[in-house]
Amino acid sequence: MSSRRSQIAPFHVMEVMRQAQEHESAGNEVLHLEVGQPGTPAPAGARAAAIAAIGTATLGYTAALGTPELRARIARWYDERHQLAVDPGCVVVTTGASGSCVLAFLALWDPGDRVAVIEPGYPCYRNDLEALGIDVVGLPVDIADQCKPTIEQLDALLPLDGLVLASPSNPTGTVLADHELQALARWADVNEVRLVVDEIYHGITFDRPATTALAHSANVVVFNSFSKYFSMTGWRLGWIVAPLDLIAPLERLAQNLSICAPSVSQVAGLAAFDDLAELDANVAVYAENRRIMLEGLANAGFDELAPADGAFYVWASIRHLGMDAVDLCQQWLRELDIAVTPGIDFDPRRGHDFVRFSYAGSTAHITEAMHRLGRWHAAREESAS
């Protein structure tokens, strides 16, 4: 018998990845548009630092909050990027943003508390909260409104104990403007709602830089990670910035749940801050991939898309096709050798009408995938005429 807590929904993109791998094992060359993972390795300096540490250092446990050097460097990052002073004592190094979610949610809320999450949004917010016995309140947003929540919507959900946002967002690519973040932070403070903002895709925007919610409230909790902009998904390294009064509870939880983030990853993460030119070159590739994908999807008949202003995703409606997203993604994998994620991962109520495309991979693969979708669309149009 398994616990009720374990009966949460699966993370469907992992199921799609497994199916794609099985399809590849059968001799097919799959174009991966399903995975939210950079196609580039960790920056060269990070890899060199890790190799050196493996050769010379003990690499034992670190402090539960992370090494002092890395915490200080993360704090300095906010000064460099946002001209914002952050106390290194308010930084907690975690096992990826996934570890940040578990630690922060445990530190902030008790079973039965009401926490709002955006729909569509990253599924692990909902799933982690539900596993912890927290009451998840869905807040639906629409492409017509750039997938942004409104104060009026939030007022209608009160009373709430928490609100989880992301900017830039997975899966929509929505970036909240500075004045929008400010208004949401003010609303949360006035209504005594703890605001948590996932900023894991900071550094990957295309029209303007993303701003941090830390600038607008002393009560906000933010996540970030080395997985996306820093191109270090498998290193499992992230961080939390939280008010000082939350650091002791977070430390106690970290001590018991994970002891510490991987020490070799912390060494590599510290060095990654010195490779910004390489990382920004990656973002330039994402920008080109985004251009190719948006043009390709338009040519393939997809005309209802979320903003895609940041991260590396396009959230697309498939209502015009009259198909279920799961069935469509399986058909594309089977017939076109293209792996795409169905929207049910991100929106449990409306996700069957949407899919998420990732353009984090190689430009050649994005280009070829768009050609295949274009031919599929043309054949479909011809058969319908």
C-alpha positions in Angstrom: 0.0 0.0 0.0 1.3 3.4 -0.9 0.4 6.7 0.9 -2.3 9.0 -0.3 0.4 11.7 -0.6 2.1 9.6 -3.4 -1.1 9.5 -5.5 -0.2 12.8 -7.2 -0.3 13.3 -10.9 2.8 12.2 -12.9 5.0 14.8 -14.5 3.8 14.0 -18.0 6.8 15.5 -19.8 8.9 12.7 -18.3 6.5 10.2 -19.7 6.9 11.8 -23.1 10.6 11.7 -22.8 10.4 8.0 -22.0 8.2 7.3 -25.0 10.6 9.3 -27.2 13.5 7.3 -26.0 11.7 4.1 -26.7 10.9 5.4 -30.2 14.6 6.1 -30.7 15.6 2.7 -29.4 13.4 1.3 -32.2 15.7 3.0 -34.7 14.0 6.3 -35.2 15.7 9.7 -35.0 13.5 11.8 -32.8 13.5 15.6 -32.8 13.1 16.6 -29.2 10.7 19.6 -28.7 9.4 18.2 -25.4 12.2 18.7 -22.9 12.9 22.0 -21.0 16.6 21.4 -21.1 19.3 23.4 -22.8 21.0 21.5 -25.6 24.3 23.0 -24.5 26.6 21.6 -21.7 27.6 23.4 -18.6 29.9 26.4 -19.3 33.6 25.5 -19.8 34.8 27.2 -16.6 32.2 25.3 -14.6 33.4 22.0 -16.0 37.0 22.8 -15.5 36.4 23.8 -11.9 34.5 20.5 -11.3 37.3 18.4 -12.8 39.9 20.2 -10.7 37.9 19.7 -7.5 37.4 16.0 -8.2 41.1 15.7 -8.6 42.1 17.6 -5.5 39.3 18.2 -3.0 37.5 15.9 -0.5 34.1 17.0 -1.8 32.4 16.1 1.5 29.3 17.6 3.0 29.0 21.4 3.0 26.9 23.5 5.3 23.2 22.8 4.8 22.7 26.4 3.5 25.5 26.0 0.9 29.1 27.1 0.9 29.7 30.7 2.0 31.5 31.5 -1.2 28.6 30.4 -3.4 26.0 32.2 -1.2 28.0 35.4 -1.4 28.4 35.1 -5.2 24.7 34.5 -5.7 23.9 37.6 -3.6 26.4 39.7 -5.7 24.5 38.5 -8.8 21.5 40.5 -7.7 23.6 43.6 -7.4 25.1 43.0 -10.8 21.8 42.2 -12.6 19.2 44.2 -10.7 21.2 46.8 -8.7 19.7 45.2 -5.6 21.5 44.5 -2.3 20.8 41.0 -1.1 22.2 39.7 2.2 24.2 36.5 1.6 22.6 35.3 4.8 19.2 35.2 3.0 20.5 32.8 0.3 19.9 29.1 0.6 21.6 26.8 -1.9 19.4 23.9 -2.9 19.3 20.7 -5.0 17.9 22.5 -8.0 14.7 24.6 -8.0 12.8 21.3 -7.4 14.6 21.2 -4.0 13.7 24.8 -3.5 10.0 24.0 -4.0 9.9 21.3 -1.4 11.9 23.3 1.2 10.0 26.5 0.8 6.6 24.9 0.7 7.3 23.0 3.9 8.7 26.1 5.6 5.8 28.4 4.5 2.5 26.4 4.7 0.7 23.8 6.7 -1.7 21.1 5.6 -5.0 22.7 4.8 -3.6 26.1 3.9 -4.9 27.6 0.6 -2.3 28.4 -2.1 -3.1 29.7 -5.5 -1.2 28.5 -8.6 -1.4 29.8 -12.2 -3.0 27.5 -14.8 -1.3 26.9 -17.1 1.8 26.6 -14.9 4.7 24.4 -14.0 3.0 21.1 -12.8 5.3 20.4 -9.9 4.1 23.4 -7.9 0.6 21.8 -7.8 1.9 18.3 -7.4 4.3 19.1 -4.6 1.7 21.2 -2.7 -0.9 18.4 -3.0 1.6 15.9 -1.7 2.2 18.1 1.3 -1.6 18.3 2.0 -1.9 21.9 1.0 -5.1 23.0 -0.7 -4.3 24.1 -4.3 -6.4 26.8 -5.8 -6.2 27.1 -9.5 -6.0 30.5 -11.1 -6.8 30.2 -14.8 -5.1 32.7 -17.2 -5.7 33.1 -20.9 -3.7 33.8 -24.1 -6.0 36.8 -24.7 -4.6 38.4 -21.5 -1.0 37.3 -22.2 -1.4 34.6 -19.6 -1.1 37.2 -16.7 -3.2 37.1 -13.5 -5.2 40.1 -12.5 -5.8 41.6 -9.1 -9.5 41.1 -9.6 -9.0 37.4 -10.1 -6.9 37.2 -7.0 -9.4 39.1 -4.9 -12.1 36.6 -5.9 -9.9 33.7 -4.5 -9.5 35.2 -1.0 -8.8 34.0 1.6 -5.4 32.7 0.6 -2.3 31.8 2.4 0.0 31.8 -0.6 0.4 32.6 -4.2 3.0 30.9 -6.5 4.0 32.7 -9.7 6.7 32.4 -12.3 8.3 35.1 -14.5 9.3 34.1 -17.1 6.8 31.3 -17.0 6.9 27.7 -18.0 5.0 26.8 -20.3 3.8 30.2 -21.6 7.0 32.3 -21.7 5.1 35.1 -20.1 7.3 37.8 -18.5 5.7 40.0 -15.8 6.6 43.7 -16.2 8.2 45.4 -13.3 5.0 47.4 -12.5 3.0 44.2 -12.7 5.3 42.4 -10.2 5.1 45.5 -7.9 1.3 45.4 -8.0 1.2 41.7 -7.2 3.7 42.1 -4.4 1.7 45.0 -2.9 -1.5 43.0 -3.1 0.1 40.0 -1.4 1.5 42.2 1.5 -1.9 44.0 2.0 -3.8 40.7 2.1 -1.1 38.8 4.1 -0.6 36.3 1.4 2.9 34.8 1.1 4.2 35.4 -2.5 6.6 32.9 -4.0 8.1 33.7 -7.4 10.0 31.2 -9.5 12.7 33.1 -11.4 14.4 30.1 -12.9 14.3 31.5 -16.4 15.9 34.8 -15.6 18.6 35.5 -18.2 16.5 34.1 -21.0 14.3 36.9 -22.3 14.1 38.5 -25.7 12.5 42.0 -25.5 13.5 43.2 -22.1 15.3 41.7 -19.0 13.1 40.1 -16.4 13.0 42.0 -13.1 13.1 40.3 -9.7 10.2 40.3 -7.3 12.7 40.9 -4.5 12.7 44.5 -5.4 9.1 45.0 -4.4 8.6 43.3 -1.0 10.6 42.2 2.0 8.3 39.3 2.4 8.6 37.6 -1.0 10.4 34.3 -1.5 12.1 33.6 -4.8 13.7 30.6 -6.5 16.3 30.4 -9.1 18.5 27.7 -10.5 21.6 26.8 -12.5 19.5 24.6 -14.8 18.4 27.0 -17.5 20.4 30.1 -18.1 23.5 28.5 -16.7 22.9 25.3 -18.7 23.5 22.9 -15.8 20.3 20.8 -15.4 21.9 17.5 -14.3 24.1 19.2 -11.7 21.0 19.7 -9.5 21.9 23.1 -8.1 19.5 26.0 -7.3 18.8 28.6 -4.7 16.2 30.4 -2.6 16.3 34.0 -1.4 14.0 34.4 1.6 13.4 36.8 4.4 15.9 36.4 7.2 13.3 35.0 9.7 12.7 32.0 7.3 16.4 31.0 7.0 16.5 29.0 10.2 13.4 26.9 9.3 14.8 26.4 5.8 18.1 25.3 7.3 16.5 22.8 9.6 14.5 21.3 6.8 17.6 21.1 4.5 19.6 19.5 7.2 17.1 16.7 7.5 15.9 16.3 3.9 19.1 16.5 1.9 22.0 17.5 4.3 23.3 19.8 1.5 23.4 20.4 -2.2 26.0 18.4 -4.1 29.4 19.8 -3.2 31.0 19.4 -6.7 28.0 21.2 -8.2 28.5 24.1 -5.8 32.1 24.4 -7.0 31.0 24.3 -10.6 28.2 26.8 -10.0 30.6 29.3 -8.4 32.8 29.1 -11.5 29.8 29.4 -13.9 29.4 33.1 -12.9 32.7 33.8 -14.8 31.4 32.4 -18.1 28.6 34.9 -18.9 29.8 35.5 -22.5 29.3 31.8 -23.2 25.9 31.8 -21.5 24.7 34.9 -23.4 25.8 33.2 -26.6 23.4 30.3 -25.7 20.6 32.8 -25.3 21.3 34.2 -28.8 20.8 30.7 -30.1 17.5 30.4 -28.3 16.4 33.7 -29.8 17.1 32.4 -33.3 15.3 29.1 -32.5 12.4 31.1 -31.2 12.2 33.1 -34.4 12.3 29.9 -36.5 9.6 28.2 -34.4 7.2 31.1 -34.3 7.4 31.4 -38.1 7.2 27.7 -38.6 4.1 27.3 -36.3 2.4 30.2 -38.1 3.0 28.4 -41.4 1.6 25.2 -39.9 -1.6 26.9 -39.0 -1.0 27.6 -35.3 -2.4 31.1 -34.7 -3.2 31.1 -31.0 0.0 31.3 -29.1 1.1 32.6 -25.7 3.6 35.5 -25.7 6.9 33.5 -25.6 8.7 36.6 -24.3 11.1 34.5 -22.1 12.2 31.0 -21.2 12.4 28.7 -24.3 8.8 27.5 -24.9 5.8 28.2 -27.1 2.4 27.4 -25.6 0.0 26.8 -28.5 -3.7 26.1 -28.8 -4.7 23.1 -30.9 -8.5 23.7 -30.6 -8.6 24.4 -34.4 -7.5 20.8 -35.0 -10.3 19.2 -33.0 -7.9 16.7 -31.4 -6.9 15.8 -27.9 -3.4 16.9 -27.0 -2.2 13.5 -25.8 -3.4 11.8 -29.0 -1.9 14.5 -31.2 1.5 14.3 -29.5 1.5 10.5 -29.8 0.6 10.9 -33.5 3.4 13.4 -34.1 5.9 11.1 -32.4 4.7 8.1 -34.4 4.4 9.7 -37.8 6.8 12.7 -37.7 9.4 11.6 -35.2 8.8 14.8 -33.3 8.4 14.7 -29.4 6.1 17.5 -28.0 4.5 17.8 -24.6 0.7 17.7 -24.2 -0.8 20.6 -22.2 -2.3 18.4 -19.5 1.0 18.7 -17.6 0.4 22.4 -17.2 -3.3 22.9 -17.0 -5.4 20.0 -15.6 -8.7 21.5 -16.8 -7.9 23.0 -20.2 -4.7 21.3 -21.1 -6.2 18.8 -23.6 -6.5 21.8 -26.0 -2.9 22.9 -25.8 0.6 21.7 -26.4 4.0 23.0 -25.4 6.9 23.2 -27.8 10.5 23.7 -26.5 13.1 25.4 -28.6 16.0 24.8 -26.2 17.6 22.3 -28.6 19.7 22.7 -31.7 18.7 25.2 -34.4 19.0 22.4 -37.0 16.5 20.3 -35.1 14.1 23.2 -34.6 14.3 24.0 -38.4 13.6 20.4 -39.4 10.8 20.0 -37.0 9.0 23.1 -38.3 9.5 21.8 -41.9 7.8 18.5 -40.9 5.0 20.2 -39.1 4.5 22.4 -42.2 4.3 19.4 -44.5 1.9 17.7 -42.0 -0.3 20.7 -42.0 -0.3 21.0 -45.8 -1.2 17.3 -46.2 -4.0 17.7 -43.7 -5.4 20.7 -45.5 -5.3 18.9 -48.8 -7.1 15.9 -47.5 -9.8 18.1 -46.0 -10.4 19.9 -49.3 
